[in-house]
Amino acid sequence: MDITDIGKGSIVQSVAGRDKGHIFFVLDTIGDYALLVDGKIRRIENPKTKKIKHVRFLARREDMRVYSKIAAGIRPDNAELRKAVALFADSENESS
């Protein structure tokens, strides 16, 4: 996968900074930056602005309800984000 794959609703992992290793959803992209949320550390009301080169693309899960909301421009609530990130992290740990 490539940096160009990162877009609304993508699931990414931070590779630099204090939040290194954390999994986030991309709320939106603005130029070379992505707005990241996870519902816990970075809530929907205060997304993290991070350079796209400092995140690693993990997946684009169209089957997740959160992805559908973000892609449609609807803001999911923080509980939905937390559950989706936890579900994705659990599925990644099982496949490893």
N, C-alpha and C positions, 0 to 999 in steps of 0.2 A: 504494500500500500504506500501511498504517497501523501505529501502535504496537501496536494490538491483535492484529496478525498475528504478532507476535513470540512464539514459544513454543518448546517443546522441539524441538530439531533444526533450527531456523531458521538460515539463514546471514545474518550481519549484518556491517556494517562500522562500526568505531569512528569517530565524528565529533568527538570531543573527548578531550583528554588526551595523554599521551606516546605512546599506541598509536594515535593518529589515523591512519586509512587502512588499518589492519590488518583482515583478514577473520577472523571467528571463527564457531564453532558455538555455539548456545545450549544449554547442558547442562540448564538449568532456569531457571525464573523464580520469584522470591520477592517478592511485592508489586510495588514499583516498580523492582526490581533484576533483572538477568539474570546468570547465572553463565556466563562465556564461556571457551571453550577452543579452542586451535588445534594443540596437540600440540608446539609449538616454544617460543614465548614463554610461553604459558600452557598448562601441561601438565594432564592430567586429574586429577592428584593435588592441584593447587593452582589451581583456577579463579579467574578474575578476576571480582570483583563490580563491576558497573557499572550505573549508572542507565539504564533503558530509553530515556529521552529523549536519552541520549548515544550511541545506536547507530542505524544506519539499516538497515532491513530490506532484504535483497537478494533472497533466494529461500527457498523451502522445497522441497527436492529429495527427494521420496519415493523416487526411483529410486536414490538413493545408499545404500550399505550402512550408512554411519555414521548417517544419519537414522533408519533402521530400528532400529538398536541403541539410540540415544538415546530414541526414542519408546517402545521396549519396556522402558526402564529398565535396559538393559545398558550398562555402561561400555565404550566402545571403547578400544583402546590408542592411545598417542600416535602410532605410525607410521601407523595408519589415518587419524587426524585430519589429520596433515601431508599425506598423499597426497590426501585429499579436498579440503582447502583449496587445494592446488596445482592440482588438476584443475579446481576451480571457477574459480580465478583465471585459468587458461589459457583456459578456455572464455569467460570474460567479456572477455578481451583480444582474442580472435578475433572476437567479435561486435561489438566497438566499432569 
